Amino acid sequence: MAIMESLHWRRNLYVCLFGSFTTIAGLSLILPFLPLYVEHLGVAGRAAIVQWSGIAYGATFFGAGATAPLWGKFADRYGRKVILIRASLAMTVAIALTGLVQDVYQLVALRLLAGLLGGYASGSIVLVATQTPKSRSGWALGILSTGMLAGSLAGPLIGGALPGLIGLRQTFLAAAGVIFLTFIATATLIREEPRARAAGPHPTGSPWRQIPDRRPVYAMLLTACMLMVANMSIEPIITVYVGQIAAPGSDVAFLSGLVMAGGALASMLAAPRVGRLTDRLGPRTVVIACLAATGLLMIPQAFVTHTWQLVALRFFMGLTLAGLLPAITTLIRHAVPDRVAGAILGYSTSAQFAGQVAGPLLGGFIGGHVGMRAVFFVTAILLFASAALNARLKIYSDPAHAV
């Protein structure tokens, strides 16, 4: 039985890795040509095209953040595999239909629907976190994080190349076809252990009432939000900031892409290794160290004078950010009972989406009213405050103390 369980959790991990990569790539591939697609759908005027592009792209994250706790609760009640099957099938249909829309309202509606009914990546986190032996959960979640980051990198690259080869609308149909393979793999290859569905009677009230000590969970939700704030706060100002420090005549758009991709690439490379470190040192130690290191790396970004310096600092920051999400998920996994793990990890996903929204808003406001360099200082202060909060809380990092 132990051997079969080992085979199951490893196979589940690799299927979820493939599925997370394909679904995230499928959702993000629209980014390079979204304004062109919006214009193709009849929207005229630069301001209107930009506005509708932002609404269409953000609708998916809004929907996903709103429903993540709900799908997590359903996963606790009905099983994690069935939620992944539902998500992959729903995203297949939604993305295929996106290639058939006739106006921008249909586009926004389908992007919202993909967020509301999707959530394969967040569902994968729940399944891997609850199916993997706790002594290996940091490594497994680091591997899964690699697939998610790779999907976020590959999606825009595919979206930049594929439409020129097969057309705008056909690109969505191709993406839907790949995600349909994820649906098939999920339905046929994932094996969910019965013990992961429930540990004792299923709770009928709020999942929060099942948690003996909620303080560590609250701290992790705040930390997850701060992680995304730190990662996204520079997004609204990156092109302008690079334009200020780049040499005259430089390709600012290309350099800005390098700055943004550098951090994601570093996180993708480092996530499995930091995951092993999480299993060895404990997730609490990794969370505090990564928060403090990321805060320190934020400060010199305000003083760079050449683009390569910013690229290097964002790359190193990607290394420190790599350990945070797996460690946060591991800590939550250790702090809550199995029967409500899905619901609470769903709230963690919502906190991350909240950070993805708050980060650009904060960065844009501070950059516009105070100055772009101030964005880095404010973000560093928030990260140091999060590290101090986690240092003060007595959060169990030893799986032996887990609920």
SELUM-289653 format. One record per residue (C-alpha): residue number from 1; x, y, z. Coordinates in Angstrom, 3 decimals, padded with zeros to 6 digits, always signed. Example, Ala and Ser with C-alpha at 12.3 -4.5 7.8 and 13.67 -1.06 7.14 Angstrom:
<recs>
{i 1 x +012.300 y -004.500 z +007.800}
{i 2 x +013.670 y -001.060 z +007.140}
</recs>
This chain:
<recs>
{i 1 x +000.000 y +000.000 z +000.000}
{i 2 x +002.821 y +002.426 z +000.856}
{i 3 x +004.412 y +001.819 z -002.546}
{i 4 x +001.109 y +002.432 z -004.353}
{i 5 x +000.541 y +005.638 z -002.386}
{i 6 x +004.036 y +006.800 z -003.326}
{i 7 x +003.325 y +006.113 z -006.986}
{i 8 x +000.003 y +007.893 z -006.729}
{i 9 x +001.227 y +011.137 z -005.211}
{i 10 x +004.135 y +011.395 z -007.593}
{i 11 x +001.952 y +010.695 z -010.616}
{i 12 x -000.648 y +013.144 z -009.334}
{i 13 x +002.071 y +015.767 z -008.992}
{i 14 x +003.277 y +015.377 z -012.578}
{i 15 x -000.245 y +015.426 z -014.012}
{i 16 x -000.995 y +018.567 z -012.004}
{i 17 x +002.321 y +020.033 z -013.176}
{i 18 x +001.323 y +019.511 z -016.809}
{i 19 x -002.215 y +020.734 z -016.193}
{i 20 x -001.136 y +023.879 z -014.353}
{i 21 x +001.312 y +024.717 z -017.127}
{i 22 x -001.232 y +024.292 z -019.910}
{i 23 x -004.109 y +026.113 z -018.212}
{i 24 x -002.012 y +029.105 z -017.124}
{i 25 x -000.361 y +029.307 z -020.545}
{i 26 x -003.780 y +029.080 z -022.157}
{i 27 x -005.121 y +031.977 z -020.110}
{i 28 x -002.058 y +034.200 z -020.486}
{i 29 x -001.329 y +033.682 z -024.188}
{i 30 x -003.914 y +036.343 z -025.036}
{i 31 x -001.827 y +039.087 z -023.410}
{i 32 x +000.438 y +040.014 z -026.385}
{i 33 x -002.405 y +040.293 z -028.893}
{i 34 x -005.319 y +041.250 z -026.626}
{i 35 x -005.487 y +044.882 z -027.850}
{i 36 x -005.456 y +043.633 z -031.445}
{i 37 x -008.271 y +041.202 z -030.689}
{i 38 x -010.304 y +043.891 z -028.936}
{i 39 x -009.861 y +046.146 z -031.969}
{i 40 x -010.778 y +043.220 z -034.231}
{i 41 x -014.044 y +042.937 z -032.303}
{i 42 x -015.022 y +046.486 z -033.247}
{i 43 x -013.674 y +048.675 z -030.446}
{i 44 x -012.310 y +051.946 z -031.846}
{i 45 x -009.997 y +054.542 z -030.302}
{i 46 x -006.771 y +053.985 z -028.384}
{i 47 x -008.235 y +054.800 z -024.959}
{i 48 x -011.220 y +052.481 z -025.427}
{i 49 x -009.010 y +049.643 z -026.692}
{i 50 x -006.684 y +049.945 z -023.695}
{i 51 x -009.605 y +050.149 z -021.269}
{i 52 x -011.422 y +047.105 z -022.654}
{i 53 x -008.167 y +045.149 z -022.853}
{i 54 x -007.574 y +045.774 z -019.152}
{i 55 x -011.147 y +044.794 z -018.275}
{i 56 x -010.975 y +041.601 z -020.337}
{i 57 x -007.633 y +040.522 z -018.901}
{i 58 x -008.506 y +041.367 z -015.300}
{i 59 x -011.926 y +039.679 z -015.439}
{i 60 x -010.322 y +036.230 z -015.255}
{i 61 x -008.377 y +037.038 z -012.080}
{i 62 x -011.411 y +038.668 z -010.492}
{i 63 x -013.524 y +035.588 z -011.163}
{i 64 x -010.845 y +033.172 z -009.992}
{i 65 x -010.241 y +035.075 z -006.765}
{i 66 x -013.956 y +035.277 z -006.012}
{i 67 x -014.654 y +031.566 z -006.380}
{i 68 x -011.406 y +029.967 z -005.130}
{i 69 x -012.694 y +029.423 z -001.547}
{i 70 x -015.956 y +027.993 z -002.913}
{i 71 x -014.210 y +025.448 z -005.124}
{i 72 x -011.867 y +024.621 z -002.250}
{i 73 x -014.859 y +023.875 z -000.036}
{i 74 x -016.396 y +021.718 z -002.766}
{i 75 x -013.083 y +019.876 z -003.068}
{i 76 x -013.146 y +019.091 z +000.664}
{i 77 x -016.676 y +017.717 z +000.356}
{i 78 x -016.634 y +015.897 z -002.994}
{i 79 x -012.967 y +015.220 z -003.639}
{i 80 x -010.091 y +017.153 z -005.212}
{i 81 x -009.901 y +015.150 z -008.456}
{i 82 x -013.463 y +015.931 z -009.523}
{i 83 x -012.785 y +019.651 z -009.076}
{i 84 x -009.774 y +019.411 z -011.397}
{i 85 x -011.826 y +017.527 z -013.982}
{i 86 x -014.514 y +020.206 z -013.821}
{i 87 x -011.974 y +023.033 z -014.069}
{i 88 x -010.107 y +021.596 z -017.067}
{i 89 x -013.330 y +020.864 z -018.968}
{i 90 x -014.790 y +024.301 z -018.199}
{i 91 x -011.597 y +026.045 z -019.316}
{i 92 x -011.494 y +023.992 z -022.519}
{i 93 x -014.985 y +025.171 z -023.428}
{i 94 x -014.449 y +028.792 z -022.304}
{i 95 x -011.183 y +029.251 z -024.213}
{i 96 x -012.564 y +027.590 z -027.339}
{i 97 x -015.588 y +029.899 z -027.269}
{i 98 x -013.288 y +032.897 z -026.778}
{i 99 x -012.070 y +032.286 z -030.319}
{i 100 x -015.651 y +032.543 z -031.585}
{i 101 x -016.846 y +035.754 z -029.883}
{i 102 x -018.399 y +038.514 z -031.975}
{i 103 x -018.073 y +041.528 z -029.670}
{i 104 x -016.053 y +042.714 z -026.696}
{i 105 x -018.878 y +042.044 z -024.225}
{i 106 x -018.814 y +038.349 z -025.086}
{i 107 x -015.032 y +038.402 z -024.700}
{i 108 x -015.222 y +039.881 z -021.193}
{i 109 x -018.023 y +037.471 z -020.237}
{i 110 x -016.001 y +034.439 z -021.326}
{i 111 x -012.842 y +035.677 z -019.629}
{i 112 x -014.885 y +036.104 z -016.448}
{i 113 x -016.421 y +032.662 z -016.913}
{i 114 x -012.967 y +031.110 z -017.328}
{i 115 x -012.013 y +032.592 z -013.960}
{i 116 x -015.237 y +031.645 z -012.194}
{i 117 x -015.310 y +028.040 z -013.426}
{i 118 x -011.574 y +027.453 z -013.866}
{i 119 x -009.026 y +027.355 z -011.100}
{i 120 x -007.096 y +024.274 z -012.180}
{i 121 x -003.825 y +025.604 z -010.788}
{i 122 x -005.289 y +026.467 z -007.388}
{i 123 x -007.067 y +023.099 z -007.312}
{i 124 x -003.754 y +021.411 z -008.070}
{i 125 x -002.203 y +023.100 z -005.058}
{i 126 x -004.952 y +021.661 z -002.860}
{i 127 x -004.621 y +018.149 z -004.271}
{i 128 x -000.819 y +018.067 z -004.126}
{i 129 x -000.725 y +019.620 z -000.647}
{i 130 x -003.167 y +017.065 z +000.753}
{i 131 x -001.970 y +013.962 z -001.139}
{i 132 x +001.774 y +014.399 z -000.733}
{i 133 x +003.502 y +013.133 z +002.444}
{i 134 x +004.032 y +016.151 z +004.664}
{i 135 x +007.759 y +015.517 z +004.809}
{i 136 x +007.918 y +016.024 z +001.016}
{i 137 x +005.264 y +018.706 z +000.611}
{i 138 x +007.717 y +021.598 z +000.276}
{i 139 x +009.556 y +019.907 z -002.596}
{i 140 x +006.323 y +018.854 z -004.331}
{i 141 x +004.790 y +022.321 z -004.084}
{i 142 x +008.038 y +023.802 z -005.374}
{i 143 x +007.844 y +021.533 z -008.432}
{i 144 x +004.215 y +022.552 z -008.970}
{i 145 x +005.160 y +026.215 z -008.640}
{i 146 x +007.719 y +025.688 z -011.401}
{i 147 x +004.980 y +024.550 z -013.776}
{i 148 x +002.837 y +027.563 z -012.957}
{i 149 x +005.683 y +029.996 z -013.480}
{i 150 x +006.695 y +028.254 z -016.712}
{i 151 x +003.110 y +028.590 z -017.937}
{i 152 x +003.059 y +032.311 z -017.160}
{i 153 x +006.308 y +032.708 z -019.119}
{i 154 x +005.396 y +030.460 z -022.048}
{i 155 x +001.862 y +031.798 z -022.503}
{i 156 x +002.823 y +035.291 z -023.717}
{i 157 x +005.634 y +033.830 z -025.851}
{i 158 x +003.210 y +031.441 z -027.539}
{i 159 x +000.633 y +034.214 z -027.861}
{i 160 x +003.206 y +036.411 z -029.539}
{i 161 x +004.156 y +033.809 z -032.160}
{i 162 x +001.129 y +031.607 z -032.845}
{i 163 x -001.416 y +034.148 z -034.163}
{i 164 x +000.944 y +035.099 z -036.989}
{i 165 x +001.138 y +031.434 z -038.003}
{i 166 x -002.468 y +030.237 z -037.655}
{i 167 x -004.570 y +033.346 z -036.956}
{i 168 x -006.055 y +035.038 z -033.879}
{i 169 x -009.163 y +032.914 z -033.483}
{i 170 x -007.415 y +029.648 z -034.298}
{i 171 x -004.932 y +030.333 z -031.491}
{i 172 x -007.722 y +029.982 z -028.921}
{i 173 x -008.910 y +026.733 z -030.485}
{i 174 x -005.365 y +025.327 z -030.369}
{i 175 x -005.021 y +026.312 z -026.703}
{i 176 x -008.386 y +024.700 z -025.927}
{i 177 x -007.210 y +021.500 z -027.609}
{i 178 x -004.128 y +021.318 z -025.395}
{i 179 x -006.186 y +021.965 z -022.264}
{i 180 x -008.530 y +019.176 z -023.363}
{i 181 x -005.504 y +016.869 z -023.132}
{i 182 x -005.177 y +018.055 z -019.536}
{i 183 x -008.818 y +017.079 z -018.981}
{i 184 x -008.148 y +013.586 z -020.326}
{i 185 x -004.954 y +013.150 z -018.298}
{i 186 x -006.671 y +014.372 z -015.126}
{i 187 x -009.649 y +012.060 z -015.568}
{i 188 x -007.599 y +008.951 z -016.361}
{i 189 x -004.295 y +009.277 z -014.498}
{i 190 x -004.919 y +011.026 z -011.179}
{i 191 x -005.632 y +008.735 z -008.251}
{i 192 x -007.015 y +010.351 z -005.128}
{i 193 x -006.556 y +008.524 z -001.854}
{i 194 x -009.862 y +008.245 z +000.065}
{i 195 x -008.241 y +009.617 z +003.225}
{i 196 x -007.676 y +012.951 z +001.481}
{i 197 x -011.383 y +013.544 z +001.051}
{i 198 x -012.274 y +013.604 z +004.678}
{i 199 x -010.706 y +013.007 z +008.032}
{i 200 x -013.666 y +012.341 z +010.267}
{i 201 x -017.197 y +013.729 z +009.797}
{i 202 x -017.444 y +016.473 z +007.240}
{i 203 x -017.943 y +019.874 z +008.878}
{i 204 x -021.296 y +021.535 z +008.305}
{i 205 x -020.379 y +025.029 z +009.513}
{i 206 x -017.671 y +027.473 z +008.632}
{i 207 x -014.287 y +025.834 z +007.898}
{i 208 x -012.660 y +028.430 z +010.164}
{i 209 x -014.338 y +026.835 z +013.183}
{i 210 x -012.425 y +023.620 z +012.524}
{i 211 x -009.017 y +025.302 z +012.976}
{i 212 x -007.613 y +025.124 z +016.521}
{i 213 x -005.362 y +028.188 z +016.121}
{i 214 x -006.275 y +030.604 z +013.336}
{i 215 x -003.457 y +033.100 z +013.882}
{i 216 x -000.885 y +031.259 z +011.742}
{i 217 x -003.440 y +030.949 z +008.940}
{i 218 x -004.306 y +034.656 z +009.079}
{i 219 x -000.592 y +035.449 z +008.988}
{i 220 x -000.102 y +033.241 z +005.924}
{i 221 x -003.042 y +034.842 z +004.084}
{i 222 x -001.545 y +038.272 z +004.731}
{i 223 x +001.879 y +037.024 z +003.674}
{i 224 x +000.486 y +035.570 z +000.445}
{i 225 x -001.087 y +038.916 z -000.337}
{i 226 x +002.136 y +040.802 z +000.451}
{i 227 x +004.096 y +038.430 z -001.777}
{i 228 x +001.971 y +039.370 z -004.773}
{i 229 x +002.020 y +043.052 z -003.842}
{i 230 x +005.819 y +042.936 z -003.849}
{i 231 x +005.944 y +041.088 z -007.141}
{i 232 x +003.368 y +043.257 z -008.942}
{i 233 x +003.939 y +046.742 z -007.489}
{i 234 x +006.485 y +047.588 z -010.174}
{i 235 x +004.254 y +046.483 z -013.073}
{i 236 x +002.567 y +049.861 z -013.788}
{i 237 x +005.851 y +051.802 z -013.730}
{i 238 x +008.316 y +049.335 z -015.193}
{i 239 x +008.347 y +050.693 z -018.751}
{i 240 x +008.667 y +054.310 z -017.622}
{i 241 x +011.338 y +053.422 z -015.042}
{i 242 x +013.364 y +051.455 z -017.580}
{i 243 x +013.017 y +054.366 z -019.984}
{i 244 x +014.645 y +056.657 z -017.410}
{i 245 x +017.704 y +054.481 z -016.818}
{i 246 x +018.146 y +052.908 z -020.258}
{i 247 x +020.688 y +054.242 z -022.724}
{i 248 x +019.308 y +056.583 z -025.402}
{i 249 x +017.942 y +054.694 z -028.385}
{i 250 x +017.415 y +051.464 z -026.436}
{i 251 x +014.435 y +049.212 z -027.086}
{i 252 x +012.560 y +050.049 z -023.883}
{i 253 x +009.777 y +047.507 z -024.477}
{i 254 x +012.290 y +044.693 z -024.915}
{i 255 x +014.283 y +045.718 z -021.844}
{i 256 x +011.100 y +045.978 z -019.769}
{i 257 x +010.214 y +042.453 z -020.825}
{i 258 x +013.633 y +041.252 z -019.680}
{i 259 x +013.119 y +042.880 z -016.280}
{i 260 x +009.732 y +041.215 z -015.813}
{i 261 x +010.798 y +037.837 z -017.195}
{i 262 x +014.010 y +037.725 z -015.162}
{i 263 x +012.240 y +037.349 z -011.844}
{i 264 x +009.836 y +034.701 z -013.133}
{i 265 x +012.684 y +032.712 z -014.696}
{i 266 x +014.673 y +032.783 z -011.459}
{i 267 x +011.647 y +031.632 z -009.451}
{i 268 x +011.032 y +028.804 z -011.893}
{i 269 x +014.621 y +027.589 z -011.582}
{i 270 x +014.816 y +027.938 z -007.813}
{i 271 x +011.376 y +026.722 z -006.676}
{i 272 x +012.139 y +022.965 z -006.442}
{i 273 x +015.465 y +023.581 z -004.661}
{i 274 x +013.952 y +025.998 z -002.167}
{i 275 x +011.135 y +023.491 z -001.701}
{i 276 x +013.658 y +020.907 z -000.537}
{i 277 x +015.115 y +023.523 z +001.798}
{i 278 x +011.619 y +024.087 z +003.180}
{i 279 x +011.311 y +020.394 z +004.013}
{i 280 x +014.727 y +020.475 z +005.723}
{i 281 x +014.610 y +023.763 z +007.654}
{i 282 x +010.875 y +024.146 z +008.118}
{i 283 x +008.485 y +026.472 z +006.252}
{i 284 x +008.411 y +029.144 z +008.961}
{i 285 x +012.164 y +029.735 z +008.705}
{i 286 x +011.989 y +029.904 z +004.922}
{i 287 x +009.053 y +032.369 z +004.962}
{i 288 x +010.803 y +034.774 z +007.343}
{i 289 x +014.140 y +034.555 z +005.513}
{i 290 x +012.599 y +035.007 z +002.065}
{i 291 x +010.489 y +037.981 z +003.149}
{i 292 x +013.489 y +039.715 z +004.707}
{i 293 x +015.761 y +038.951 z +001.736}
{i 294 x +013.160 y +040.199 z -000.747}
{i 295 x +012.779 y +043.408 z +001.245}
{i 296 x +016.540 y +043.941 z +001.199}
{i 297 x +016.677 y +043.376 z -002.556}
{i 298 x +013.913 y +045.936 z -003.085}
{i 299 x +015.968 y +048.833 z -001.713}
{i 300 x +018.865 y +048.901 z -004.227}
{i 301 x +016.355 y +048.758 z -007.095}
{i 302 x +015.525 y +052.372 z -006.264}
{i 303 x +019.131 y +053.418 z -006.946}
{i 304 x +019.984 y +051.563 z -010.167}
{i 305 x +021.511 y +053.577 z -012.989}
{i 306 x +021.671 y +050.879 z -015.705}
{i 307 x +019.077 y +048.406 z -016.942}
{i 308 x +021.342 y +045.389 z -016.380}
{i 309 x +021.461 y +046.267 z -012.673}
{i 310 x +017.662 y +046.181 z -012.459}
{i 311 x +017.513 y +042.910 z -014.386}
{i 312 x +020.065 y +041.349 z -012.028}
{i 313 x +018.267 y +042.549 z -008.894}
{i 314 x +014.884 y +041.333 z -010.163}
{i 315 x +016.503 y +037.976 z -010.974}
{i 316 x +017.849 y +037.635 z -007.428}
{i 317 x +014.489 y +038.745 z -006.089}
{i 318 x +012.914 y +035.942 z -008.099}
{i 319 x +015.158 y +033.508 z -006.228}
{i 320 x +013.935 y +034.774 z -002.858}
{i 321 x +010.294 y +034.855 z -003.944}
{i 322 x +010.526 y +031.257 z -005.180}
{i 323 x +010.375 y +029.818 z -001.687}
{i 324 x +007.449 y +031.830 z -000.407}
{i 325 x +004.369 y +030.304 z -002.022}
{i 326 x +005.350 y +026.656 z -001.408}
{i 327 x +006.330 y +027.497 z +002.186}
{i 328 x +003.099 y +029.433 z +002.773}
{i 329 x +001.035 y +026.544 z +001.419}
{i 330 x +003.006 y +024.051 z +003.534}
{i 331 x +002.416 y +026.093 z +006.687}
{i 332 x -001.313 y +026.305 z +006.001}
{i 333 x -001.354 y +022.584 z +005.283}
{i 334 x +000.259 y +021.889 z +008.658}
{i 335 x -002.043 y +024.273 z +010.528}
{i 336 x -005.475 y +023.066 z +009.370}
{i 337 x -007.273 y +019.705 z +009.436}
{i 338 x -007.427 y +017.724 z +006.186}
{i 339 x -011.199 y +018.036 z +005.960}
{i 340 x -011.061 y +021.839 z +005.512}
{i 341 x -007.667 y +022.174 z +003.796}
{i 342 x -009.232 y +022.839 z +000.390}
{i 343 x -011.398 y +025.686 z +001.606}
{i 344 x -008.576 y +027.418 z +003.496}
{i 345 x -006.128 y +027.014 z +000.610}
{i 346 x -008.846 y +028.546 z -001.552}
{i 347 x -008.765 y +031.610 z +000.683}
{i 348 x -004.991 y +031.659 z +000.211}
{i 349 x -005.519 y +031.797 z -003.550}
{i 350 x -007.973 y +034.665 z -003.110}
{i 351 x -005.406 y +036.511 z -000.991}
{i 352 x -002.863 y +036.127 z -003.780}
{i 353 x -005.292 y +037.522 z -006.346}
{i 354 x -006.016 y +040.408 z -003.990}
{i 355 x -002.289 y +041.121 z -003.946}
{i 356 x -002.186 y +040.968 z -007.741}
{i 357 x -004.833 y +043.683 z -007.819}
{i 358 x -003.487 y +045.772 z -004.925}
{i 359 x +000.150 y +045.665 z -006.065}
{i 360 x -000.315 y +047.495 z -009.375}
{i 361 x -002.772 y +049.935 z -007.772}
{i 362 x -000.308 y +050.725 z -004.977}
{i 363 x +002.645 y +050.982 z -007.332}
{i 364 x +000.761 y +053.178 z -009.775}
{i 365 x -000.527 y +055.523 z -007.076}
{i 366 x +002.818 y +055.932 z -005.307}
{i 367 x +004.734 y +056.167 z -008.565}
{i 368 x +002.399 y +058.846 z -009.885}
{i 369 x +002.057 y +060.964 z -006.736}
{i 370 x +005.303 y +060.454 z -004.810}
{i 371 x +007.847 y +059.144 z -007.286}
{i 372 x +008.803 y +055.865 z -008.873}
{i 373 x +011.725 y +055.176 z -006.552}
{i 374 x +009.374 y +055.449 z -003.587}
{i 375 x +007.538 y +052.349 z -004.820}
{i 376 x +010.526 y +050.200 z -003.932}
{i 377 x +010.879 y +051.708 z -000.447}
{i 378 x +007.196 y +051.265 z +000.429}
{i 379 x +007.188 y +047.691 z -000.842}
{i 380 x +010.329 y +046.922 z +001.184}
{i 381 x +008.685 y +048.281 z +004.336}
{i 382 x +005.637 y +046.055 z +003.785}
{i 383 x +007.865 y +043.015 z +003.326}
{i 384 x +009.891 y +043.764 z +006.474}
{i 385 x +006.640 y +044.200 z +008.414}
{i 386 x +005.395 y +040.822 z +007.154}
{i 387 x +008.681 y +039.181 z +008.154}
{i 388 x +008.441 y +040.701 z +011.634}
{i 389 x +004.838 y +039.498 z +012.005}
{i 390 x +005.787 y +035.951 z +011.076}
{i 391 x +008.777 y +036.043 z +013.415}
{i 392 x +006.562 y +037.022 z +016.347}
{i 393 x +003.983 y +034.300 z +015.747}
{i 394 x +004.669 y +030.800 z +017.018}
{i 395 x +003.854 y +028.887 z +013.854}
{i 396 x +004.601 y +025.186 z +013.829}
{i 397 x +007.150 y +024.322 z +011.170}
{i 398 x +007.631 y +020.701 z +012.204}
{i 399 x +005.175 y +018.323 z +010.502}
{i 400 x +005.051 y +016.364 z +013.738}
{i 401 x +003.054 y +019.245 z +015.222}
{i 402 x +000.660 y +019.449 z +012.285}
{i 403 x -003.059 y +019.227 z +012.779}
</recs>
